[in-house]
Amino acid sequence: MIQIVGHRAFKGQYVENSWTAFERAYEGKADVIETDLQMTSDGVVVINHDADTGRIWDRELVIADHRYEEICKLRCKEDRNLQMPTLEQLLRWAVDHPRVQLMLDIKFTNSKLILLKSFATMLRVKNDIAYWQSRIIWGLWLLDWFEYGIETGVLRDFKIVVITLSLDVACQFIDYSLQLNNPHYKLYGISVHYVASWTDKFRLKMAPVLKKYDIKVFLWTVNKVVDFKCMAGLPIHGVVTDDPVVARRLCLELSPMKDFKLPDLATVNGFRFHLYLLVYRIVCSLLFAKWAHYSVGGWSFAYLVFLLLKKIHFL
């Protein structure tokens, strides 16, 4: 059975990463709740997708530049009763909601110190490392974070997932884990954009390796029926989705599908399939090119591409 991962808890129906979203995702029987970590200037780990606050909250602040006493005064634009949760509050909630796991998406814009702070917070909430190893999935974006987690011992015996748009980055993690050959730091899985799973590289080259070494595959962000159908025949362990309730129903309805059939280019779905594949290849070539990250006045070409993809809901 495919695991259902609530994207930012239950982003499709409720304010993302809010207490309502966490509760509804739990009630909707999500297997895993995915959430995002940022860190304030005084080292408090908080729950927010963006490095800044203007999209959801009532003031525009860069979280890393402000103390928690300032961040905690922010109020949600949609619901003035909501404040930004802290990781400690979420972990205490998790102790009271024992069935679900948490996938902690740690943005690489943070200081790596956030790994140590998060680990210390876990032990402060419940001083039982084996307990947290069974409840937490660490989501990392860059290989040097994996290396840092091994050097510090923070990631020992935890589930570790690489979150990336790039299959090349995913392969870096896979190769590093296999070369390390240490069961205490084995890569648990990869979490990639669902369009990446349509590529020949994933289907023909990576899938056999992932199966052989039992490396789980999560796809994000899967919401449409047609995209659930495209998972047929692939070793997909979980889907990150905006609506865990709908995703559960679709997975049950489509589970008998055994083989993937390439959609006809002459159909709407076929045109979309091939267009998205083309966009994906172009995006990866742009986002991960060194020249695209040179900044002028605080803006880079890669960042502009990223904003465009968010606008058209590709990301």
N, C-alpha and C positions, 0 to 999 in steps of 0.2 A: 504493500500500500504506500502510495506517495505521501510524504510528509507535507503538511500544510504549514507554511511559515507566514505569519501575519506581518506584512510590510509596514514598518513604523506602527506596529500593533494592529491597527484596523483603519488604515489611511483612507480607504474608499468611502467610509461612512461617517467617520468621526475626526475630530482634530487630531492630527498625527502625533504620536508619542504622548498622548494625554491619558489621564487616569481612566476616563471613559473608554478610550480606545483599548487600553490594556484589559479592562474588565470585560468588554464585549468580545475581544479576541479570545479570552479565556472561556467565557460562556459559549462561544462558538466552536470550542474544542480545537483551536489551533494547536498543533503539536509543538511549534516553536514560535516565539514572539521575537521578531527582529526589531532592534532599536539602535539608536545612534548616540555616541558619546562625544562630548566636548569637555574641555577643562578650563576653569576660570584662572585668573592670574594668581590667585592664592591657593590653587591646587585642589579645588572642589570639582569633582566629576559630575557633570550634569547631562541631562537627556535632551539633545537637540540635534536635528539633522544638519543644519547649516552652521558654519563657523560664526555667522552673524545672526542677529535676532529679528531683523525688520520684516521678514516674510510672515511670521506667525505672531510676533509679540509687538507691544505698543511703542517700543523705542528701538532705534537702530543702534545696536552695540556690537562690537567684536568681542565675543565671549572671552577669548584669551587675554584681552587687554583690560578686563574689568574684574573686580573682586565679586565674590558670591553675594555679598550684602547688597550690591547694586543689581545683580542678575535676578535675585529673588523678588525684587520689587516689580519686575515686569509682569504685565497681565496680557492674556491672550486677546487678540483682536476680536475673535468670534465669540468668546465667552470670558467675560471679565473675572469670573470666579477661578479661572485656571492660572496656575503658576508653573514655571518650568520645573519639572521633577529633578531630583538629584539621583545619582546612581544608588546611593545608600537607601533612599526611600523606595526605589524600585526593587532592590534586593530584599528589603524587609517585606514588601508586597509579595515577592516571589516565595519567600518562606511560608507565607500564609496561603499560597496558591501552588501546591506541590506538584501538580501534574505536568505543567508546561516547562519547557527549557527556554532560555534566553540566548539569542544570538546578538552579541555586542559588536556592532559595526563601528570600528574605531577609525575615524578619519585621519589620514596621514598628514593633514595640516596641523595636527596637534604635536606637542612635544611627546617623545617616547615615554617620558615620565608618567604619562597617563596610564600606561600598563601597570606600573608599580603602585600608583594611587588606587587603581581599580582593584588590584589584587589585595591591597591592604584593607580596602573597604569591605570586600567579601569577608575577610577574617574578622573584621570588627563587628559585622552583622551576625555572623555565625562562625565560630572558631573551629571549623571542620573542613579541611581542604578537600577531603574525599567527597563531601556533600556538594561543594561547588564544582568539582570536576564532573559530576554527574548532571549538573544543571546548566552549565555555562558553555557556550560555543564562542570562541574568540574569532572575530572577523578582521583580517588584516589585508592591507592593500599593497604593501611593498615588502620585498624580500628582506631588506635590512631590519624591518620590524620583527620578522620571524627570527632572524639571527639574534637580535637584541633580547627577545623573549627567552631564547635558549641560554644566552650568556648570563642572564639574571636569574634563570630558573623559574620565572613566573609562569611559563607555559607548560611546565612539566606535567604530563599526564592529563592535560586538558584537550578537548577537541578544538582543532585549529582549522579554520577555513580561509582560503584566499578569496577575497572579493575583488573582481576586476572586470573591466570591459574587454581586456586583451587576452587572447588565448596564449600569446607569447609569455605574458606575465604569469599566467596559470602554470605554464610548462616550467618556468623558472622555479616555482614553489615545488612542483612535482619532482623535478630533477634533484633539487636540493634535499628534499625529504628522503628520496631513494638513496642518494649518495651518503647521507647522514646515517641511514640504517639504524636508527635509535628508536625503539618502541615507545620510549617516554615522550618523544617529540615527533611522532608520525603525523604527517598531514592527514587530517580527517576528510577534508573535502574541498571542492572548488565551487564558487558561486559566481556564475557568469551571466551576462545578458542573454536572454532567450534566443536572440537571433544568432548568437555565436554557435548555438547547438545545431543550426541549419547548415553550417559550413562543412565542406569535405574534410577539412583539417580535423574538426571535432569528431565527425561521424566515422571517418575511415582510419584516422591515425590515433586520436586521443582516446576514444571510447574503449578500444581493446585494452589499453594500458590502465585506464581507470578501473575497468572490471577486474583485471588481473591483480591489481594491488589494493582492491577494495577501497578506492578513494571515491567518496560520495560526490554526487553532482547536484547542485541547487541551481535553479534558473530564476532570474528576476527580469522584469516584474511581469508575471504571467496573469492576465486578466480576461482575455478573449477566448471564446470557444475554439476558434481556428488555431490559436497558439497552443492550446492544450492538445489538440489533435496532432500537432507537429512533434509532440514528444513521443509518439508511438515508436516502439522498437528501440528506444534509447535508454541507457542506464541512468534514469533520472531518479534521484532519491527524494528530492523535495522541490516545491515551487514557492517562491516568495511572491505573495499576492496581496493586492490592496483590500480584497474582501475574502477572508478565510471561509466564511459560510458558503458563498457561491462556489469558491474553488473546490471545497470538499464535495459538493454535489456534482460538479463537472468531472472531477476525477473518478467518482463512482460510476457516472454514466458512460465515460469514455474508456474505462479500464479494460474492456474486452479487446480494444484495438491492439493488434500485435505488430503490424508493419506500417512503416511510413511510406506514403506515396507522394512523390513530388507533384505539387499542384500544377495544373495546366496553365501556361503563361497567358492563354487566351481568356482565362477566367479572372474575376476580380481578386479572388484570394491568391491565384497564381501570380498576377501582376504585383500584388502587395508583397508576396514572398520574395520575388526576385528584386524588387525595388529596395526592400529592407536589407537584403543581403548586400546589394551594391552600396547603399548608404553606410552599412556597418563597416565594410572594407575601407571605404573612403575615410570614415570617421577615425578608425583605428590608425590608419596611415598618417592622419593629421594630428590626432591627440598625442601620439607617442613619438612624434618626430621632435628632435631636440630644438630645431629652429622655431617650432610653433610655441615654445614655452618662454621665448625671450619677451620680456615685459617692457612696454612703453607706457609711461604714465599710469602704471598699475594694471594695465590691460595686456593680455597676450592673445595671439590668434587662437591657441588651444582653448582659452577660457571663453572666447566669443563663440566658438563652435559648441562648447559645452552648454552655454546659455541658450543657443538656438535649439539644441536637441531637447533641452528641458521644456522649451516653449512649445515644441511640436509633440511632446510626450513620447519621444523616442527613448528617453532616459527617465 
